[in-house]
Amino acid sequence: MLGRALMTTLAAAAILLAASPKVADAQAKVKAGKFEEALAVLDPLYKANAKDAEVNRALAEAHLKYGDSFMFNGSLPPRMKYGPALKQYREVLRYDAKNKDAREKIETIESIYKQMGKPIPQ
């Protein structure tokens, strides 16, 4: 019985050790503006261990920066930036429900839609 518990613990440790270099790789991709590539690295890690705090933080940050890339892109017209940004900010809350930055940006975008008299995308 002890052998099985030890093997489970070692397997969990191996997953954690394997996640860190991949998380670092994903974070580098985010810094380079390669958001979809970063998410492609992080999503399988999340599926393997949804409770991994490091992976959840990295996913929240990747989605936040991805949303910002739409929201603050001066070359995009409003109709092309607010919807995608809103989607990404909502994803942030999936991984970090208390993320104040994402909540504020969601409120801002929803307010913009209301002021324009347009339905808020779901």
C-alpha positions as CSV (number, residue, x, y, z in Angstrom):
1,M,0.0,0.0,0.0
2,L,2.8,2.4,0.9
3,G,4.4,1.7,-2.5
4,R,1.3,2.8,-4.4
5,A,1.0,6.0,-2.3
6,L,4.6,6.8,-2.9
7,M,4.2,6.2,-6.7
8,T,1.2,8.5,-6.8
9,T,3.1,11.2,-4.9
10,L,6.1,10.8,-7.3
11,A,3.8,10.9,-10.3
12,A,2.2,14.1,-9.0
13,A,5.7,15.7,-8.4
14,A,6.8,14.7,-11.9
15,I,3.7,16.5,-13.3
16,L,4.5,19.6,-11.3
17,L,8.1,19.6,-12.4
18,A,7.1,19.1,-16.1
19,A,4.6,21.9,-15.9
20,S,7.0,24.6,-14.8
21,P,9.2,24.6,-17.9
22,K,6.0,24.5,-20.1
23,V,4.5,27.3,-18.1
24,A,7.7,29.4,-18.5
25,D,7.6,28.7,-22.2
26,A,3.9,29.8,-22.4
27,Q,4.7,33.0,-20.4
28,A,7.5,33.8,-22.9
29,K,5.0,33.3,-25.8
30,V,2.6,35.7,-24.1
31,K,5.3,38.3,-23.8
32,A,6.0,37.8,-27.5
33,G,2.3,38.4,-28.3
34,K,1.8,34.7,-29.4
35,F,-1.3,34.3,-27.3
36,E,-2.8,31.3,-29.1
37,E,0.5,29.4,-29.0
38,A,0.7,30.1,-25.3
39,L,-2.9,28.9,-24.7
40,A,-2.1,25.8,-26.8
41,V,0.7,25.0,-24.3
42,L,-1.3,25.8,-21.2
43,D,-4.7,24.2,-22.0
44,P,-3.3,20.6,-21.9
45,L,-1.6,21.3,-18.6
46,Y,-4.9,22.6,-17.2
47,K,-6.7,19.5,-18.4
48,A,-4.2,17.3,-16.7
49,N,-4.4,19.1,-13.4
50,A,-7.1,21.8,-13.1
51,K,-6.1,22.6,-9.6
52,D,-2.5,23.6,-10.4
53,A,-2.3,27.2,-9.2
54,E,0.7,28.0,-11.4
55,V,-1.1,26.9,-14.5
56,N,-4.3,28.7,-13.5
57,R,-2.3,32.0,-12.9
58,A,-0.6,31.6,-16.3
59,L,-3.9,31.0,-18.1
60,A,-5.5,34.0,-16.4
61,E,-2.6,36.2,-17.4
62,A,-2.5,34.9,-21.0
63,H,-6.2,35.6,-21.5
64,L,-5.9,39.0,-19.8
65,K,-3.0,40.0,-22.1
66,Y,-4.8,38.5,-25.1
67,G,-7.9,40.6,-24.3
68,D,-5.7,43.7,-23.9
69,S,-4.2,43.0,-27.4
70,F,-7.7,43.6,-28.8
71,M,-8.9,46.3,-26.4
72,F,-6.0,48.6,-26.8
73,N,-5.3,48.0,-30.5
74,G,-5.7,51.4,-32.0
75,S,-5.9,50.0,-35.5
76,L,-9.0,48.0,-34.8
77,P,-12.4,49.6,-35.0
78,P,-14.7,49.2,-31.9
79,R,-16.8,46.6,-33.6
80,M,-13.8,44.4,-34.0
81,K,-12.1,44.9,-30.6
82,Y,-14.7,44.9,-27.9
83,G,-16.3,41.4,-28.6
84,P,-13.0,39.5,-28.7
85,A,-11.6,41.4,-25.7
86,L,-14.8,40.7,-23.7
87,K,-14.5,37.0,-24.5
88,Q,-10.9,36.9,-23.3
89,Y,-11.6,38.9,-20.1
90,R,-14.4,36.5,-19.3
91,E,-12.0,33.6,-19.7
92,V,-9.7,35.2,-17.1
93,L,-12.5,34.8,-14.5
94,R,-12.7,31.1,-15.3
95,Y,-9.1,30.7,-13.9
96,D,-9.1,33.6,-11.5
97,A,-12.6,34.5,-10.3
98,K,-11.4,37.4,-8.2
99,N,-9.3,39.1,-10.9
100,K,-10.2,42.8,-10.4
101,D,-8.5,44.0,-13.7
102,A,-10.6,41.6,-15.8
103,R,-13.8,42.5,-13.9
104,E,-13.2,46.2,-14.4
105,K,-12.5,45.7,-18.1
106,I,-15.7,43.6,-18.5
107,E,-17.7,46.4,-16.9
108,T,-16.2,49.0,-19.2
109,I,-17.0,47.0,-22.3
110,E,-20.5,46.2,-21.2
111,S,-21.0,49.9,-20.4
112,I,-19.8,50.8,-23.9
113,Y,-22.3,48.4,-25.5
114,K,-25.1,49.8,-23.3
115,Q,-24.2,53.4,-24.3
116,M,-24.3,52.3,-28.0
117,G,-27.7,50.7,-27.5
118,K,-26.3,47.4,-28.6
119,P,-26.8,44.0,-27.0
120,I,-23.9,42.8,-24.9
121,P,-22.3,39.7,-26.5
122,Q,-22.6,36.5,-24.4
